[in-house]
């Protein structure tokens, strides 16, 4: 089974320490996957995710609702449950914050909202 989460994420503006460039959440369309880590509690375990759907572009300072796959086998993603807040990290840099809207599992790769 492949695990997914729908998240609402806000990227920090570049002037607030965020990224310098936009992300492209629709990795399946571009072949360029955005793969940060989510962290539930500061200093907690880093949870690898890969963005697979959402707005075509999400620039620094913007927010949007996106679909991520919970990428790492053997990692406990239970803290990344409905209503959980997280920070989005690139390396040790916090580039955004968000919350989990819902989670689910399906037996096939993401192919758009029909998969949900």
C-alpha positions as CSV (number, residue, x, y, z in Angstrom):
1,X,0.0,0.0,0.0
2,X,1.2,3.5,-0.8
3,X,0.6,6.1,1.9
4,X,-0.6,9.7,1.1
5,X,-1.5,12.8,3.0
6,X,-3.3,15.9,1.9
7,X,-1.6,18.9,3.5
8,X,-2.1,22.7,3.6
9,X,1.4,24.2,3.5
10,X,2.7,27.8,3.6
11,X,6.1,28.5,2.2
12,X,8.0,31.3,4.0
13,X,8.9,34.3,1.9
14,X,12.6,34.5,0.9
15,X,13.0,37.6,3.1
16,X,11.8,35.5,6.1
17,X,14.4,32.7,5.5
18,X,12.4,30.7,3.0
19,X,13.4,29.3,-0.4
20,X,14.6,31.6,-3.2
21,X,12.7,29.7,-5.9
22,X,9.2,28.2,-6.3
23,X,8.3,24.5,-5.9
24,X,6.3,22.5,-8.4
25,X,4.0,20.2,-6.4
26,X,2.8,18.3,-9.5
27,X,6.0,16.2,-9.7
28,X,4.2,13.5,-11.7
29,X,3.7,16.1,-14.5
30,X,7.2,17.7,-14.4
31,X,9.3,14.7,-13.4
32,X,10.9,17.0,-10.8
33,X,9.8,15.9,-7.3
34,X,10.0,18.3,-4.4
35,X,11.1,16.1,-1.5
36,X,11.5,18.0,1.8
37,X,11.2,16.6,5.3
38,X,8.3,17.3,7.6
39,X,8.9,17.6,11.3
40,X,6.1,17.4,13.8
41,X,8.0,18.6,16.9
42,X,11.1,20.7,16.8
43,X,14.0,18.3,17.2
44,X,11.8,15.3,16.4
45,X,12.2,12.7,13.7
46,X,12.5,14.0,10.1
47,X,9.8,12.5,8.0
48,X,10.6,12.2,4.3
49,X,7.8,13.2,1.9
50,X,7.4,13.7,-1.9
51,X,4.9,16.2,-3.3
52,X,2.8,14.6,-6.0
53,X,0.0,17.0,-6.6
54,X,-1.3,20.5,-5.8
55,X,-1.1,23.9,-7.5
56,X,1.2,23.9,-10.6
57,X,3.6,26.3,-8.8
58,X,3.9,27.4,-5.2
59,X,6.3,30.4,-4.8
60,X,8.0,31.6,-1.6
61,X,5.4,33.4,0.5
62,X,2.4,31.5,-1.0
63,X,0.3,28.7,0.5
64,X,-1.7,25.9,-1.0
65,X,-3.2,22.5,-0.5
66,X,-1.0,19.6,-1.8
67,X,-0.8,15.8,-1.9
68,X,2.4,14.2,-0.5
69,X,3.4,10.6,-0.4
70,X,4.9,9.3,2.8
71,X,8.1,8.3,1.2
72,X,10.2,6.2,3.6
73,X,9.5,2.6,4.5
74,X,10.1,1.6,8.1
75,X,9.5,5.2,9.3
76,X,6.7,5.9,11.8
77,X,4.5,8.5,10.2
78,X,1.7,8.1,12.9
79,X,2.4,11.6,14.2
80,X,1.5,13.0,10.7
81,X,-2.2,12.5,11.3
82,X,-5.3,14.6,10.7
83,X,-4.9,18.0,12.3
84,X,-1.1,17.7,13.0
85,X,1.0,20.7,12.5
86,X,4.5,20.4,10.9
87,X,7.5,22.4,9.7
88,X,8.8,21.8,6.2
89,X,12.6,21.5,6.2
90,X,15.3,21.5,3.5
91,X,18.3,20.2,5.3
92,X,18.3,22.1,8.6
93,X,16.5,25.1,7.2
94,X,12.8,25.5,8.0
95,X,11.2,26.7,4.8
96,X,7.5,26.5,5.6
97,X,4.8,25.3,8.0
98,X,1.6,23.4,7.4
99,X,-1.0,21.0,8.7
100,X,-2.4,17.6,7.7
101,X,-5.9,17.7,6.3
102,X,-6.3,13.9,5.9
103,X,-4.4,10.6,5.2
104,X,-5.1,7.5,3.3
105,X,-3.6,4.4,1.6
106,X,-4.1,3.0,-1.8
107,X,-2.6,0.1,-3.7
108,X,-1.4,2.1,-6.7
109,X,0.7,5.2,-7.5
110,X,-1.0,8.6,-7.4
111,X,-2.7,9.6,-10.7
112,X,-4.7,12.6,-9.6
113,X,-7.8,13.2,-7.5
114,X,-9.4,10.1,-8.9
115,X,-6.9,8.2,-6.7
116,X,-8.2,9.8,-3.5
